[in-house]
Amino acid sequence: MTEKEYYIIFPNVENGLRLNELLKAEKISVTIAPTPREATKCCGISLLIKNVNDIPIIKKCIADNKIDIINIFETVNKKDPMRNKFC
């Protein structure tokens, strides 16, 4: 089974950092990550959602605090377990 990842995509860095702080205060685990190229061509940060079950809470936090996002992008986990292994 393929594992999916969810990224919150922002129009600017300020919104990403603001939401990161709000979610941290709510004890919701996200990671600041580069925006996946397949999500948008612009550079910038996104937030990688650690637990898919947190998405409804995250959406409520976004709405309550009027955070501007582009979307929540779903993608297949493409992490290579052999990356940076040379022997």
C-alpha positions, 0 to 999 in steps of 0.5 A: 500500500502506498503511503500518502503525504499531505502538504499545506501550500501557502501564497507566502512564507508569512502565512506558513510561519504563522500557521506553524506557530498556531498549530504548535500551540495546539500541540499539532505536529507539522513540519516546515518543508519545501513546497513539492514541485508537483504542487506548485511551480513557485518556491516557498515553504509548506507544512507537512502534516504528520497525522492525517487525522489532524486535517479537520482540526487544522482546517478549523484553525485555518478558518478561525485565524483567517490564514490564507492558504492555496490548498492542502496538497495530497501526494504519494510518499516518494521517500527513497530508503536507500538515499544517502546509503553508499554501502 
